[in-house]
Amino acid sequence: MPHFPATRMRRNRRTDWSRRLTAESGLSVNDLIWPIFVCAGENRIEPIPSMPGVVRYSVDRLAEVAR
């Protein structure tokens, strides 16, 4: 006699609501944000040494950066 049950009790995931209920979290591009760091002064762009590729912008440059 086998040790496993003859009927395997699986969740029914045929319907959309049950698939969403048991699904893992999803991450899309729409969930991401781009942090903008601001510094005092005018017409300044300061690199942040501890974060390569990330810079601080002065307030007067924020409009062009946000576009």
CHARMM internal coordinates of N, CA and C (Angstrom, degrees):
IC EDIT
DIST 1 N 1 CA 1.4387
DIST 1 CA 1 C 1.5379
ANGL 1 N 1 CA 1 C 109.03
DIST 1 C 2 N 1.3465
ANGL 1 CA 1 C 2 N 117.51
DIHE 1 N 1 CA 1 C 2 N 131.28
DIST 2 N 2 CA 1.4722
ANGL 1 C 2 N 2 CA 120.19
DIHE 1 CA 1 C 2 N 2 CA -177.90
DIST 2 CA 2 C 1.5285
ANGL 2 N 2 CA 2 C 111.71
DIHE 1 C 2 N 2 CA 2 C -70.87
DIST 2 C 3 N 1.3177
ANGL 2 CA 2 C 3 N 114.73
DIHE 2 N 2 CA 2 C 3 N 153.28
DIST 3 N 3 CA 1.4632
ANGL 2 C 3 N 3 CA 120.71
DIHE 2 CA 2 C 3 N 3 CA 179.73
DIST 3 CA 3 C 1.5229
ANGL 3 N 3 CA 3 C 112.61
DIHE 2 C 3 N 3 CA 3 C -81.65
DIST 3 C 4 N 1.3044
ANGL 3 CA 3 C 4 N 117.59
DIHE 3 N 3 CA 3 C 4 N -21.47
DIST 4 N 4 CA 1.4595
ANGL 3 C 4 N 4 CA 121.09
DIHE 3 CA 3 C 4 N 4 CA -177.66
DIST 4 CA 4 C 1.5246
ANGL 4 N 4 CA 4 C 110.09
DIHE 3 C 4 N 4 CA 4 C -89.00
DIST 4 C 5 N 1.3252
ANGL 4 CA 4 C 5 N 117.86
DIHE 4 N 4 CA 4 C 5 N 148.63
DIST 5 N 5 CA 1.4627
ANGL 4 C 5 N 5 CA 119.52
DIHE 4 CA 4 C 5 N 5 CA 178.60
DIST 5 CA 5 C 1.5292
ANGL 5 N 5 CA 5 C 111.00
DIHE 4 C 5 N 5 CA 5 C -68.24
DIST 5 C 6 N 1.3092
ANGL 5 CA 5 C 6 N 115.48
DIHE 5 N 5 CA 5 C 6 N 150.58
DIST 6 N 6 CA 1.4594
ANGL 5 C 6 N 6 CA 120.79
DIHE 5 CA 5 C 6 N 6 CA 179.20
DIST 6 CA 6 C 1.5310
ANGL 6 N 6 CA 6 C 110.54
DIHE 5 C 6 N 6 CA 6 C -70.08
DIST 6 C 7 N 1.3041
ANGL 6 CA 6 C 7 N 117.14
DIHE 6 N 6 CA 6 C 7 N -32.77
DIST 7 N 7 CA 1.4606
ANGL 6 C 7 N 7 CA 121.26
DIHE 6 CA 6 C 7 N 7 CA 178.63
DIST 7 CA 7 C 1.5210
ANGL 7 N 7 CA 7 C 108.76
DIHE 6 C 7 N 7 CA 7 C -105.77
DIST 7 C 8 N 1.3159
ANGL 7 CA 7 C 8 N 116.10
DIHE 7 N 7 CA 7 C 8 N 123.37
DIST 8 N 8 CA 1.4631
ANGL 7 C 8 N 8 CA 120.05
DIHE 7 CA 7 C 8 N 8 CA 178.66
DIST 8 CA 8 C 1.5207
ANGL 8 N 8 CA 8 C 108.23
DIHE 7 C 8 N 8 CA 8 C -94.09
DIST 8 C 9 N 1.3128
ANGL 8 CA 8 C 9 N 116.86
DIHE 8 N 8 CA 8 C 9 N 117.62
DIST 9 N 9 CA 1.4531
ANGL 8 C 9 N 9 CA 121.89
DIHE 8 CA 8 C 9 N 9 CA -177.33
DIST 9 CA 9 C 1.5280
ANGL 9 N 9 CA 9 C 110.03
DIHE 8 C 9 N 9 CA 9 C -79.59
DIST 9 C 10 N 1.3088
ANGL 9 CA 9 C 10 N 116.46
DIHE 9 N 9 CA 9 C 10 N 95.15
DIST 10 N 10 CA 1.4579
ANGL 9 C 10 N 10 CA 121.98
DIHE 9 CA 9 C 10 N 10 CA 179.35
DIST 10 CA 10 C 1.5179
ANGL 10 N 10 CA 10 C 109.70
DIHE 9 C 10 N 10 CA 10 C -106.56
DIST 10 C 11 N 1.3053
ANGL 10 CA 10 C 11 N 114.87
DIHE 10 N 10 CA 10 C 11 N 152.22
DIST 11 N 11 CA 1.4560
ANGL 10 C 11 N 11 CA 118.62
DIHE 10 CA 10 C 11 N 11 CA 175.68
DIST 11 CA 11 C 1.5200
ANGL 11 N 11 CA 11 C 109.55
DIHE 10 C 11 N 11 CA 11 C -73.06
DIST 11 C 12 N 1.2932
ANGL 11 CA 11 C 12 N 115.38
DIHE 11 N 11 CA 11 C 12 N 142.02
DIST 12 N 12 CA 1.4551
ANGL 11 C 12 N 12 CA 120.62
DIHE 11 CA 11 C 12 N 12 CA 177.77
DIST 12 CA 12 C 1.5302
ANGL 12 N 12 CA 12 C 108.59
DIHE 11 C 12 N 12 CA 12 C -84.53
DIST 12 C 13 N 1.3265
ANGL 12 CA 12 C 13 N 116.88
DIHE 12 N 12 CA 12 C 13 N 112.99
DIST 13 N 13 CA 1.4640
ANGL 12 C 13 N 13 CA 121.11
DIHE 12 CA 12 C 13 N 13 CA -178.33
DIST 13 CA 13 C 1.5276
ANGL 13 N 13 CA 13 C 111.37
DIHE 12 C 13 N 13 CA 13 C -114.63
DIST 13 C 14 N 1.3009
ANGL 13 CA 13 C 14 N 116.62
DIHE 13 N 13 CA 13 C 14 N 30.92
DIST 14 N 14 CA 1.4616
ANGL 13 C 14 N 14 CA 119.53
DIHE 13 CA 13 C 14 N 14 CA 179.97
DIST 14 CA 14 C 1.5192
ANGL 14 N 14 CA 14 C 112.82
DIHE 13 C 14 N 14 CA 14 C -74.69
DIST 14 C 15 N 1.3163
ANGL 14 CA 14 C 15 N 116.81
DIHE 14 N 14 CA 14 C 15 N -30.71
DIST 15 N 15 CA 1.4604
ANGL 14 C 15 N 15 CA 119.48
DIHE 14 CA 14 C 15 N 15 CA -177.67
DIST 15 CA 15 C 1.5287
ANGL 15 N 15 CA 15 C 110.61
DIHE 14 C 15 N 15 CA 15 C -91.71
DIST 15 C 16 N 1.3318
ANGL 15 CA 15 C 16 N 115.13
DIHE 15 N 15 CA 15 C 16 N 152.21
DIST 16 N 16 CA 1.4599
ANGL 15 C 16 N 16 CA 120.94
DIHE 15 CA 15 C 16 N 16 CA -176.45
DIST 16 CA 16 C 1.5226
ANGL 16 N 16 CA 16 C 112.33
DIHE 15 C 16 N 16 CA 16 C -61.10
DIST 16 C 17 N 1.3223
ANGL 16 CA 16 C 17 N 118.11
DIHE 16 N 16 CA 16 C 17 N -42.60
DIST 17 N 17 CA 1.4665
ANGL 16 C 17 N 17 CA 120.39
DIHE 16 CA 16 C 17 N 17 CA -176.44
DIST 17 CA 17 C 1.5263
ANGL 17 N 17 CA 17 C 111.45
DIHE 16 C 17 N 17 CA 17 C -64.59
DIST 17 C 18 N 1.3154
ANGL 17 CA 17 C 18 N 118.10
DIHE 17 N 17 CA 17 C 18 N -35.10
DIST 18 N 18 CA 1.4673
ANGL 17 C 18 N 18 CA 119.24
DIHE 17 CA 17 C 18 N 18 CA 179.65
DIST 18 CA 18 C 1.5335
ANGL 18 N 18 CA 18 C 111.24
DIHE 17 C 18 N 18 CA 18 C -75.45
DIST 18 C 19 N 1.3316
ANGL 18 CA 18 C 19 N 117.63
DIHE 18 N 18 CA 18 C 19 N -30.96
DIST 19 N 19 CA 1.4684
ANGL 18 C 19 N 19 CA 119.88
DIHE 18 CA 18 C 19 N 19 CA 175.05
DIST 19 CA 19 C 1.5243
ANGL 19 N 19 CA 19 C 110.42
DIHE 18 C 19 N 19 CA 19 C -67.61
DIST 19 C 20 N 1.3373
ANGL 19 CA 19 C 20 N 117.53
DIHE 19 N 19 CA 19 C 20 N -42.13
DIST 20 N 20 CA 1.4628
ANGL 19 C 20 N 20 CA 120.51
DIHE 19 CA 19 C 20 N 20 CA 177.93
DIST 20 CA 20 C 1.5248
ANGL 20 N 20 CA 20 C 111.32
DIHE 19 C 20 N 20 CA 20 C -65.83
DIST 20 C 21 N 1.3261
ANGL 20 CA 20 C 21 N 116.83
DIHE 20 N 20 CA 20 C 21 N -34.21
DIST 21 N 21 CA 1.4587
ANGL 20 C 21 N 21 CA 121.50
DIHE 20 CA 20 C 21 N 21 CA -179.88
DIST 21 CA 21 C 1.5290
ANGL 21 N 21 CA 21 C 111.56
DIHE 20 C 21 N 21 CA 21 C -63.84
DIST 21 C 22 N 1.3130
ANGL 21 CA 21 C 22 N 117.31
DIHE 21 N 21 CA 21 C 22 N -37.38
DIST 22 N 22 CA 1.4661
ANGL 21 C 22 N 22 CA 121.79
DIHE 21 CA 21 C 22 N 22 CA -175.80
DIST 22 CA 22 C 1.5290
ANGL 22 N 22 CA 22 C 113.21
DIHE 21 C 22 N 22 CA 22 C -101.50
DIST 22 C 23 N 1.3298
ANGL 22 CA 22 C 23 N 117.23
DIHE 22 N 22 CA 22 C 23 N 1.84
DIST 23 N 23 CA 1.4664
ANGL 22 C 23 N 23 CA 120.71
DIHE 22 CA 22 C 23 N 23 CA -176.90
DIST 23 CA 23 C 1.5251
ANGL 23 N 23 CA 23 C 111.20
DIHE 22 C 23 N 23 CA 23 C -74.36
DIST 23 C 24 N 1.3189
ANGL 23 CA 23 C 24 N 114.89
DIHE 23 N 23 CA 23 C 24 N 154.66
DIST 24 N 24 CA 1.4590
ANGL 23 C 24 N 24 CA 120.82
DIHE 23 CA 23 C 24 N 24 CA 174.07
DIST 24 CA 24 C 1.5252
ANGL 24 N 24 CA 24 C 108.78
DIHE 23 C 24 N 24 CA 24 C -75.30
DIST 24 C 25 N 1.3058
ANGL 24 CA 24 C 25 N 116.07
DIHE 24 N 24 CA 24 C 25 N 166.17
DIST 25 N 25 CA 1.4678
ANGL 24 C 25 N 25 CA 120.52
DIHE 24 CA 24 C 25 N 25 CA 177.43
DIST 25 CA 25 C 1.5138
ANGL 25 N 25 CA 25 C 109.65
DIHE 24 C 25 N 25 CA 25 C -65.64
DIST 25 C 26 N 1.3151
ANGL 25 CA 25 C 26 N 115.86
DIHE 25 N 25 CA 25 C 26 N 143.07
DIST 26 N 26 CA 1.4573
ANGL 25 C 26 N 26 CA 120.90
DIHE 25 CA 25 C 26 N 26 CA 178.28
DIST 26 CA 26 C 1.5200
ANGL 26 N 26 CA 26 C 110.57
DIHE 25 C 26 N 26 CA 26 C -111.22
DIST 26 C 27 N 1.3202
ANGL 26 CA 26 C 27 N 116.86
DIHE 26 N 26 CA 26 C 27 N 147.20
DIST 27 N 27 CA 1.4482
ANGL 26 C 27 N 27 CA 122.28
DIHE 26 CA 26 C 27 N 27 CA 179.25
DIST 27 CA 27 C 1.5142
ANGL 27 N 27 CA 27 C 107.83
DIHE 26 C 27 N 27 CA 27 C -129.55
DIST 27 C 28 N 1.3284
ANGL 27 CA 27 C 28 N 116.47
DIHE 27 N 27 CA 27 C 28 N 126.08
DIST 28 N 28 CA 1.4594
ANGL 27 C 28 N 28 CA 120.18
DIHE 27 CA 27 C 28 N 28 CA 178.32
DIST 28 CA 28 C 1.5247
ANGL 28 N 28 CA 28 C 109.24
DIHE 27 C 28 N 28 CA 28 C -122.14
DIST 28 C 29 N 1.3149
ANGL 28 CA 28 C 29 N 115.92
DIHE 28 N 28 CA 28 C 29 N 173.53
DIST 29 N 29 CA 1.4582
ANGL 28 C 29 N 29 CA 121.62
DIHE 28 CA 28 C 29 N 29 CA 179.17
DIST 29 CA 29 C 1.5247
ANGL 29 N 29 CA 29 C 110.43
DIHE 28 C 29 N 29 CA 29 C -60.74
DIST 29 C 30 N 1.3187
ANGL 29 CA 29 C 30 N 117.67
DIHE 29 N 29 CA 29 C 30 N -32.18
DIST 30 N 30 CA 1.4650
ANGL 29 C 30 N 30 CA 121.36
DIHE 29 CA 29 C 30 N 30 CA -179.94
DIST 30 CA 30 C 1.5255
ANGL 30 N 30 CA 30 C 112.63
DIHE 29 C 30 N 30 CA 30 C -66.93
DIST 30 C 31 N 1.3148
ANGL 30 CA 30 C 31 N 118.27
DIHE 30 N 30 CA 30 C 31 N -17.89
DIST 31 N 31 CA 1.4632
ANGL 30 C 31 N 31 CA 121.87
DIHE 30 CA 30 C 31 N 31 CA 179.63
DIST 31 CA 31 C 1.5327
ANGL 31 N 31 CA 31 C 112.95
DIHE 30 C 31 N 31 CA 31 C -86.02
DIST 31 C 32 N 1.3195
ANGL 31 CA 31 C 32 N 117.30
DIHE 31 N 31 CA 31 C 32 N -9.63
DIST 32 N 32 CA 1.4568
ANGL 31 C 32 N 32 CA 121.38
DIHE 31 CA 31 C 32 N 32 CA -175.50
DIST 32 CA 32 C 1.5265
ANGL 32 N 32 CA 32 C 111.15
DIHE 31 C 32 N 32 CA 32 C -92.77
DIST 32 C 33 N 1.3253
ANGL 32 CA 32 C 33 N 116.58
DIHE 32 N 32 CA 32 C 33 N 151.34
DIST 33 N 33 CA 1.4595
ANGL 32 C 33 N 33 CA 121.90
DIHE 32 CA 32 C 33 N 33 CA 175.59
DIST 33 CA 33 C 1.5165
ANGL 33 N 33 CA 33 C 109.16
DIHE 32 C 33 N 33 CA 33 C -124.61
DIST 33 C 34 N 1.3198
ANGL 33 CA 33 C 34 N 115.86
DIHE 33 N 33 CA 33 C 34 N 158.44
DIST 34 N 34 CA 1.4531
ANGL 33 C 34 N 34 CA 121.43
DIHE 33 CA 33 C 34 N 34 CA 177.91
DIST 34 CA 34 C 1.5139
ANGL 34 N 34 CA 34 C 107.85
DIHE 33 C 34 N 34 CA 34 C -112.39
DIST 34 C 35 N 1.3223
ANGL 34 CA 34 C 35 N 118.87
DIHE 34 N 34 CA 34 C 35 N 110.97
DIST 35 N 35 CA 1.4635
ANGL 34 C 35 N 35 CA 119.73
DIHE 34 CA 34 C 35 N 35 CA -179.70
DIST 35 CA 35 C 1.5253
ANGL 35 N 35 CA 35 C 110.79
DIHE 34 C 35 N 35 CA 35 C -73.01
DIST 35 C 36 N 1.3249
ANGL 35 CA 35 C 36 N 115.44
DIHE 35 N 35 CA 35 C 36 N 134.99
DIST 36 N 36 CA 1.4607
ANGL 35 C 36 N 36 CA 121.63
DIHE 35 CA 35 C 36 N 36 CA 175.55
DIST 36 CA 36 C 1.5263
ANGL 36 N 36 CA 36 C 106.99
DIHE 35 C 36 N 36 CA 36 C -115.81
DIST 36 C 37 N 1.3159
ANGL 36 CA 36 C 37 N 116.48
DIHE 36 N 36 CA 36 C 37 N 122.13
DIST 37 N 37 CA 1.4577
ANGL 36 C 37 N 37 CA 121.83
DIHE 36 CA 36 C 37 N 37 CA -179.83
DIST 37 CA 37 C 1.5265
ANGL 37 N 37 CA 37 C 108.83
DIHE 36 C 37 N 37 CA 37 C -97.75
DIST 37 C 38 N 1.3262
ANGL 37 CA 37 C 38 N 115.80
DIHE 37 N 37 CA 37 C 38 N 136.21
DIST 38 N 38 CA 1.4645
ANGL 37 C 38 N 38 CA 121.92
DIHE 37 CA 37 C 38 N 38 CA -174.39
DIST 38 CA 38 C 1.5232
ANGL 38 N 38 CA 38 C 109.70
DIHE 37 C 38 N 38 CA 38 C -114.30
DIST 38 C 39 N 1.3435
ANGL 38 CA 38 C 39 N 115.51
DIHE 38 N 38 CA 38 C 39 N 141.58
DIST 39 N 39 CA 1.4613
ANGL 38 C 39 N 39 CA 120.93
DIHE 38 CA 38 C 39 N 39 CA 176.03
DIST 39 CA 39 C 1.5278
ANGL 39 N 39 CA 39 C 109.32
DIHE 38 C 39 N 39 CA 39 C -126.62
DIST 39 C 40 N 1.3124
ANGL 39 CA 39 C 40 N 115.99
DIHE 39 N 39 CA 39 C 40 N 163.13
DIST 40 N 40 CA 1.4628
ANGL 39 C 40 N 40 CA 121.26
DIHE 39 CA 39 C 40 N 40 CA 178.83
DIST 40 CA 40 C 1.5248
ANGL 40 N 40 CA 40 C 109.97
DIHE 39 C 40 N 40 CA 40 C -76.57
DIST 40 C 41 N 1.3210
ANGL 40 CA 40 C 41 N 115.69
DIHE 40 N 40 CA 40 C 41 N 154.14
DIST 41 N 41 CA 1.4589
ANGL 40 C 41 N 41 CA 120.66
DIHE 40 CA 40 C 41 N 41 CA 177.27
DIST 41 CA 41 C 1.5134
ANGL 41 N 41 CA 41 C 111.60
DIHE 40 C 41 N 41 CA 41 C 114.03
DIST 41 C 42 N 1.3315
ANGL 41 CA 41 C 42 N 115.03
DIHE 41 N 41 CA 41 C 42 N -173.64
DIST 42 N 42 CA 1.4618
ANGL 41 C 42 N 42 CA 121.64
DIHE 41 CA 41 C 42 N 42 CA 179.90
DIST 42 CA 42 C 1.5199
ANGL 42 N 42 CA 42 C 110.03
DIHE 41 C 42 N 42 CA 42 C -127.14
DIST 42 C 43 N 1.3353
ANGL 42 CA 42 C 43 N 114.89
DIHE 42 N 42 CA 42 C 43 N 142.50
DIST 43 N 43 CA 1.4641
ANGL 42 C 43 N 43 CA 123.03
DIHE 42 CA 42 C 43 N 43 CA 176.15
DIST 43 CA 43 C 1.5328
ANGL 43 N 43 CA 43 C 111.86
DIHE 42 C 43 N 43 CA 43 C 52.36
DIST 43 C 44 N 1.3325
ANGL 43 CA 43 C 44 N 116.05
DIHE 43 N 43 CA 43 C 44 N 48.68
DIST 44 N 44 CA 1.4681
ANGL 43 C 44 N 44 CA 121.01
DIHE 43 CA 43 C 44 N 44 CA -177.83
DIST 44 CA 44 C 1.5213
ANGL 44 N 44 CA 44 C 111.12
DIHE 43 C 44 N 44 CA 44 C -121.05
DIST 44 C 45 N 1.3076
ANGL 44 CA 44 C 45 N 114.26
DIHE 44 N 44 CA 44 C 45 N 143.52
DIST 45 N 45 CA 1.4636
ANGL 44 C 45 N 45 CA 122.92
DIHE 44 CA 44 C 45 N 45 CA 170.40
DIST 45 CA 45 C 1.5232
ANGL 45 N 45 CA 45 C 105.70
DIHE 44 C 45 N 45 CA 45 C -135.25
DIST 45 C 46 N 1.3319
ANGL 45 CA 45 C 46 N 116.79
DIHE 45 N 45 CA 45 C 46 N 114.61
DIST 46 N 46 CA 1.4646
ANGL 45 C 46 N 46 CA 121.91
DIHE 45 CA 45 C 46 N 46 CA -178.08
DIST 46 CA 46 C 1.5222
ANGL 46 N 46 CA 46 C 109.89
DIHE 45 C 46 N 46 CA 46 C -114.43
DIST 46 C 47 N 1.3203
ANGL 46 CA 46 C 47 N 118.22
DIHE 46 N 46 CA 46 C 47 N 122.33
DIST 47 N 47 CA 1.4671
ANGL 46 C 47 N 47 CA 118.95
DIHE 46 CA 46 C 47 N 47 CA 174.62
DIST 47 CA 47 C 1.5307
ANGL 47 N 47 CA 47 C 110.82
DIHE 46 C 47 N 47 CA 47 C -68.87
DIST 47 C 48 N 1.3139
ANGL 47 CA 47 C 48 N 116.25
DIHE 47 N 47 CA 47 C 48 N 147.43
DIST 48 N 48 CA 1.4640
ANGL 47 C 48 N 48 CA 121.62
DIHE 47 CA 47 C 48 N 48 CA 176.76
DIST 48 CA 48 C 1.5271
ANGL 48 N 48 CA 48 C 106.84
DIHE 47 C 48 N 48 CA 48 C -99.31
DIST 48 C 49 N 1.3317
ANGL 48 CA 48 C 49 N 118.19
DIHE 48 N 48 CA 48 C 49 N 110.54
DIST 49 N 49 CA 1.4717
ANGL 48 C 49 N 49 CA 121.25
DIHE 48 CA 48 C 49 N 49 CA -173.29
DIST 49 CA 49 C 1.5287
ANGL 49 N 49 CA 49 C 114.36
DIHE 48 C 49 N 49 CA 49 C -57.63
DIST 49 C 50 N 1.3120
ANGL 49 CA 49 C 50 N 117.52
DIHE 49 N 49 CA 49 C 50 N -36.99
DIST 50 N 50 CA 1.4658
ANGL 49 C 50 N 50 CA 119.44
DIHE 49 CA 49 C 50 N 50 CA -176.65
DIST 50 CA 50 C 1.5271
ANGL 50 N 50 CA 50 C 113.13
DIHE 49 C 50 N 50 CA 50 C -80.38
DIST 50 C 51 N 1.3433
ANGL 50 CA 50 C 51 N 116.78
DIHE 50 N 50 CA 50 C 51 N -6.83
DIST 51 N 51 CA 1.4697
ANGL 50 C 51 N 51 CA 121.24
DIHE 50 CA 50 C 51 N 51 CA -179.47
DIST 51 CA 51 C 1.5280
ANGL 51 N 51 CA 51 C 108.69
DIHE 50 C 51 N 51 CA 51 C -130.78
DIST 51 C 52 N 1.3253
ANGL 51 CA 51 C 52 N 118.51
DIHE 51 N 51 CA 51 C 52 N 86.16
DIST 52 N 52 CA 1.4663
ANGL 51 C 52 N 52 CA 121.13
DIHE 51 CA 51 C 52 N 52 CA -177.21
DIST 52 CA 52 C 1.5331
ANGL 52 N 52 CA 52 C 111.90
DIHE 51 C 52 N 52 CA 52 C -57.54
DIST 52 C 53 N 1.3293
ANGL 52 CA 52 C 53 N 115.65
DIHE 52 N 52 CA 52 C 53 N 134.33
DIST 53 N 53 CA 1.4593
ANGL 52 C 53 N 53 CA 121.16
DIHE 52 CA 52 C 53 N 53 CA 179.23
DIST 53 CA 53 C 1.5181
ANGL 53 N 53 CA 53 C 114.13
DIHE 52 C 53 N 53 CA 53 C 86.05
DIST 53 C 54 N 1.3332
ANGL 53 CA 53 C 54 N 117.86
DIHE 53 N 53 CA 53 C 54 N -1.93
DIST 54 N 54 CA 1.4645
ANGL 53 C 54 N 54 CA 122.30
DIHE 53 CA 53 C 54 N 54 CA -179.88
DIST 54 CA 54 C 1.5201
ANGL 54 N 54 CA 54 C 108.07
DIHE 53 C 54 N 54 CA 54 C -112.84
DIST 54 C 55 N 1.3470
ANGL 54 CA 54 C 55 N 115.92
DIHE 54 N 54 CA 54 C 55 N 137.10
DIST 55 N 55 CA 1.4624
ANGL 54 C 55 N 55 CA 120.39
DIHE 54 CA 54 C 55 N 55 CA -177.85
DIST 55 CA 55 C 1.5224
ANGL 55 N 55 CA 55 C 111.23
DIHE 54 C 55 N 55 CA 55 C -130.52
DIST 55 C 56 N 1.3345
ANGL 55 CA 55 C 56 N 115.52
DIHE 55 N 55 CA 55 C 56 N 162.99
DIST 56 N 56 CA 1.4679
ANGL 55 C 56 N 56 CA 122.92
DIHE 55 CA 55 C 56 N 56 CA 172.06
DIST 56 CA 56 C 1.5212
ANGL 56 N 56 CA 56 C 107.32
DIHE 55 C 56 N 56 CA 56 C -100.48
DIST 56 C 57 N 1.3390
ANGL 56 CA 56 C 57 N 116.09
DIHE 56 N 56 CA 56 C 57 N 138.51
DIST 57 N 57 CA 1.4564
ANGL 56 C 57 N 57 CA 121.56
DIHE 56 CA 56 C 57 N 57 CA 178.89
DIST 57 CA 57 C 1.5169
ANGL 57 N 57 CA 57 C 109.83
DIHE 56 C 57 N 57 CA 57 C -114.56
DIST 57 C 58 N 1.3351
ANGL 57 CA 57 C 58 N 116.92
DIHE 57 N 57 CA 57 C 58 N 145.16
DIST 58 N 58 CA 1.4628
ANGL 57 C 58 N 58 CA 119.80
DIHE 57 CA 57 C 58 N 58 CA 172.83
DIST 58 CA 58 C 1.5276
ANGL 58 N 58 CA 58 C 108.42
DIHE 57 C 58 N 58 CA 58 C -75.10
DIST 58 C 59 N 1.3276
ANGL 58 CA 58 C 59 N 116.22
DIHE 58 N 58 CA 58 C 59 N 161.37
DIST 59 N 59 CA 1.4647
ANGL 58 C 59 N 59 CA 121.77
DIHE 58 CA 58 C 59 N 59 CA -173.75
DIST 59 CA 59 C 1.5260
ANGL 59 N 59 CA 59 C 111.77
DIHE 58 C 59 N 59 CA 59 C -58.83
DIST 59 C 60 N 1.3179
ANGL 59 CA 59 C 60 N 118.35
DIHE 59 N 59 CA 59 C 60 N -36.99
DIST 60 N 60 CA 1.4672
ANGL 59 C 60 N 60 CA 120.20
DIHE 59 CA 59 C 60 N 60 CA -177.94
DIST 60 CA 60 C 1.5335
ANGL 60 N 60 CA 60 C 112.60
DIHE 59 C 60 N 60 CA 60 C -68.87
DIST 60 C 61 N 1.3080
ANGL 60 CA 60 C 61 N 119.38
DIHE 60 N 60 CA 60 C 61 N -16.62
DIST 61 N 61 CA 1.4696
ANGL 60 C 61 N 61 CA 122.42
DIHE 60 CA 60 C 61 N 61 CA 178.95
DIST 61 CA 61 C 1.5274
ANGL 61 N 61 CA 61 C 113.52
DIHE 60 C 61 N 61 CA 61 C -95.81
DIST 61 C 62 N 1.3177
ANGL 61 CA 61 C 62 N 118.05
DIHE 61 N 61 CA 61 C 62 N -7.52
DIST 62 N 62 CA 1.4647
ANGL 61 C 62 N 62 CA 120.96
DIHE 61 CA 61 C 62 N 62 CA -175.52
DIST 62 CA 62 C 1.5238
ANGL 62 N 62 CA 62 C 113.24
DIHE 61 C 62 N 62 CA 62 C -61.61
DIST 62 C 63 N 1.3239
ANGL 62 CA 62 C 63 N 118.28
DIHE 62 N 62 CA 62 C 63 N -38.54
DIST 63 N 63 CA 1.4673
ANGL 62 C 63 N 63 CA 120.95
DIHE 62 CA 62 C 63 N 63 CA -178.17
DIST 63 CA 63 C 1.5233
ANGL 63 N 63 CA 63 C 111.45
DIHE 62 C 63 N 63 CA 63 C -61.57
DIST 63 C 64 N 1.3242
ANGL 63 CA 63 C 64 N 117.56
DIHE 63 N 63 CA 63 C 64 N -44.63
DIST 64 N 64 CA 1.4687
ANGL 63 C 64 N 64 CA 119.72
DIHE 63 CA 63 C 64 N 64 CA -179.69
DIST 64 CA 64 C 1.5298
ANGL 64 N 64 CA 64 C 111.66
DIHE 63 C 64 N 64 CA 64 C -70.50
DIST 64 C 65 N 1.3212
ANGL 64 CA 64 C 65 N 117.28
DIHE 64 N 64 CA 64 C 65 N -33.00
DIST 65 N 65 CA 1.4674
ANGL 64 C 65 N 65 CA 120.99
DIHE 64 CA 64 C 65 N 65 CA 179.06
DIST 65 CA 65 C 1.5289
ANGL 65 N 65 CA 65 C 110.72
DIHE 64 C 65 N 65 CA 65 C -69.71
DIST 65 C 66 N 1.3274
ANGL 65 CA 65 C 66 N 116.43
DIHE 65 N 65 CA 65 C 66 N -38.27
DIST 66 N 66 CA 1.4667
ANGL 65 C 66 N 66 CA 120.60
DIHE 65 CA 65 C 66 N 66 CA -177.61
DIST 66 CA 66 C 1.5219
ANGL 66 N 66 CA 66 C 112.29
DIHE 65 C 66 N 66 CA 66 C -68.38
DIST 66 C 67 N 1.3000
ANGL 66 CA 66 C 67 N 118.40
DIHE 66 N 66 CA 66 C 67 N -22.38
DIST 67 N 67 CA 1.4706
ANGL 66 C 67 N 67 CA 121.11
DIHE 66 CA 66 C 67 N 67 CA 178.87
DIST 67 CA 67 C 1.4866
ANGL 67 N 67 CA 67 C 109.02
DIHE 66 C 67 N 67 CA 67 C -73.47
END
COOR INIT
IC SEED 1 N 1 CA 1 C
IC BUILD
